[in-house]
């Protein structure tokens, strides 16, 4: 767990460096992950255009055992174009059934 948190903090720190320099960043993590509640995540929202978008990997063809996998994922980015693109990939399937 400590190694995972260290890696997450490092990734968030790199995102902050990118934002401070006026460059784009994108961070991907499962939507339900506790790491989204970290202070460092919240701190990134002070930068221009930073937002989060949830999407489903089944919309990109993710499969397991021959069937689609509805894996809810969240990204944080400061790229409005990436956010606008990903927000369209929402699965409207029910009980794990994807279309």
N, C-alpha and C positions, 0 to 999 in steps of 0.2 A: 504494500500500500504506500509506503513512504517513497519508493522509487517512482510509482505512478504519479503521486502528487508533485514530486520534484520535476518530473517531465512536464506535467501540466503547467506548473508555474513557469518553467522555462519557455514553453510555447506561448503562454500569455505575455511574458516579458518580450518575446520577439515580436508579437503583434503590436505591443505598445511602441517598440522601437520603430516599426514600420509606420504606424500612425503619426508619431511625432515628426517623422521625416517627410510626411506627406505622401507616403506610398501605401498601396493597398495591402490588405491582409485577409486571410480567410482561415478560420479555425473550425474544425468539424469534430463533433462529439455526440454520443447518443443523447437524445432529447431529455431522457430521464436522469442523466448523470448528475450527481451531487456537485460536481465541479462548477456547474453553472451558477451556483450560489456563492462562489468565492468572491472576496472583496476585490481581488484583482480583475475579475470579470466585470464587476460593476464599475470599476474605475475606467475601463476602456470606453464606456458610454459617453465620457466627457469629450471624446474626439468626434470630429465631423463625420456624419453619415453612418456612424456605427449602429448596427441593428442585428437582430437575430431572426432567422427564418427556419421554420420546421418544414421538413419534407419527408417523403417516404421513398426508400431505396428501391422498392418494387417498381416504381415508375421509371427507373433506369435499367430494369431488367434483372435485378438481383434475384437469384433463385437458390433453392436448396432442395435436394431430393426431387428435382423435376418440377417443383412448383414455386410460385413467387413468394418472396419474403417481404412482408410489410414491416420494415425496420425504420421506425421513426427516428430521424436524425435532425440535429440542430446545427446550424452554422452561425458563426458570428463573423461579420465582414464590415468593411467600410466602403465597399464597392456597391453603389446603388444598382448597377447593371446586373451584377451577380445575384443580389438579393431579389430583384424583380424577376429574374429568370427562374430561380429556384422556388419561389413562392407558388409557381404554377404546378409543381409536381406533388400534389396532394392526392393520396389514394382515397377514393370514396367507397372502397370495399368494406364489407361488414364482417365482424368476427374473424379477422385475419384473412378473409377472401379478397383478393385483389382483382382488379379488372385488367 
